Amino acid sequence: MSQIDAQAAFTGTVEPEGADRLDEAALTRWFEDNVAGFAGRISVRKFKGGQSNPTYRIETPGRAYVLRRKPFGKLLPSAHAVDREFKVQSGLSRAGFPVAPQYGLCTDDSVIGSMFYVMGCIEGRTIWDGAMPGATPGDRHATYIEMVDTLAALHNVDVEAAGLSDFGKPGNYFGRQVDRWTKQYRLSETETMPEMERLIEWLPATLPEQTRTSVVHGDYRIDNMIYAPSAPRVLAVLDWELSTLGDPLADFTYLCIAWFTDNAGRSGVQDLDRKALGIPELDEVVARYCEKTGRDGLENLDWYLAYNFFRLTGIVQGIKKRVIDGTASSAHAKANSERVYPLAQAAWTFAQRAGAA
């Protein structure tokens, strides 16, 4: 799950202060040299929120841009890879997939103090609540089907033609992911949870065969895309921080967990009256995705759901550790940390449905 708070990042801006300020003169010179069609004086505002890669809205008299940069200072070698975000979106744009237009990547830290890239600012709707308050049943159904079709389109992109054949390691995606999240969980473990101990043993012993490789988004949800202002059409998919090459079923089954989580004003739809609202049932979603990607069906969904809830447990356990250590003391972080046990229990429940003893 991405550390970018997409809702906070794209619902308001503030005047940059202190270390968040950018050298506007140097940035203007870079725009003049690197961004086709750039003209005029720039105005810089920072999107609100705690996104791990600071994000800015750059206004000019003719258009708006979005700039994302690495944080200033010493970083872990593979962290905050804005160059990867730029690469995947550039390749997908060439393939005709809906992403923001990419205008340029700057690897010269001397311009504003860290690597950054610039893309177009897409104006449209972001749907934060999976219940889509105020929409008609027909609009909701069309919006959900569009979301599924867009994911299928991502997974159908020819990776080599898009110039992304070196964007990730080939094969054994779930094996590497289970190993990664096991290590992450161990690093932030605060007490023993029997469900997690069983999952750590069971998941790597029951890995499904990987039959396809595609670009994997990593955090594909209804609130990580921009829809047209008055139509169920995706203009751009956002938040590529976790993207790589992998098994496309990781993305699709991550989307499916919305049907197994309550709404609470977010992307879950489990506790909603889906029929009355026009939200498709999971069977329809699975059938649609399989039709669009040329699959005969999806076997053993329970294994994939167990994996996804295991992954979420690892992420939330990290938040809990930071709350205990006093480095994440907000009420939101504390409330999030309390989800650890229910997530682990859900993961083990699905594992048992998949055959775990």
Stockholm file with secondary structure:
# STOCKHOLM 1.0

chainA/1-357         MSQIDAQAAFTGTVEPEGADRLDEAALTRWFEDNVAGFAGRISVRKFKGGQSNPTYRIETPGRAYVLRRKPFGKLLPSAHAVDREFKVQSGLSRAGFPVAPQYGLCTDDSVIGSMFYVMGCIEGRTIWDGAMPGATPGDRHATYIEMVDTLAALHNVDVEAAGLSDFGKPGNYFGRQVDRWTKQYRLSETETMPEMERLIEWLPATLPEQTRTSVVHGDYRIDNMIYAPSAPRVLAVLDWELSTLGDPLADFTYLCIAWFTDNAGRSGVQDLDRKALGIPELDEVVARYCEKTGRDGLENLDWYLAYNFFRLTGIVQGIKKRVIDGTASSAHAKANSERVYPLAQAAWTFAQRAGAA
#=GR chainA/1-357 SS CCSCCHHHHTSCEECCCGGGCCCHHHHHHHHHHHSTTCCSCCEEEEECSCCSSCEEEEECSSCEEEEEECCSSCCCTTSSCHHHHHHHHHHHHHTTCCCCCEEEEECCTTTTSSCEEEEECCCSBCCCCTTCTTCCHHHHHHHHHHHHHHHHHHHTSCTTTTTCTTSSCCSCHHHHHHHHHHHHHHHHCCSCCHHHHHHHHHGGGSCCCCCCCEEECSSCCTTSEEECTTSSCEEEECCCTTCEEECHHHHHHHHHGGGGSCCTTTTCCTTSCHHHHTCCCHHHHHHHHHHHHTCSCCCCHHHHHHHHHHHHHHHHHHHHHHHHHTSCCSHHHHHHHTTHHHHHHHHHHHHHHTTCC
#=GC SS_cons         CCSCCHHHHTSCEECCCGGGCCCHHHHHHHHHHHSTTCCSCCEEEEECSCCSSCEEEEECSSCEEEEEECCSSCCCTTSSCHHHHHHHHHHHHHTTCCCCCEEEEECCTTTTSSCEEEEECCCSBCCCCTTCTTCCHHHHHHHHHHHHHHHHHHHTSCTTTTTCTTSSCCSCHHHHHHHHHHHHHHHHCCSCCHHHHHHHHHGGGSCCCCCCCEEECSSCCTTSEEECTTSSCEEEECCCTTCEEECHHHHHHHHHGGGGSCCTTTTCCTTSCHHHHTCCCHHHHHHHHHHHHTCSCCCCHHHHHHHHHHHHHHHHHHHHHHHHHTSCCSHHHHHHHTTHHHHHHHHHHHHHHTTCC
//
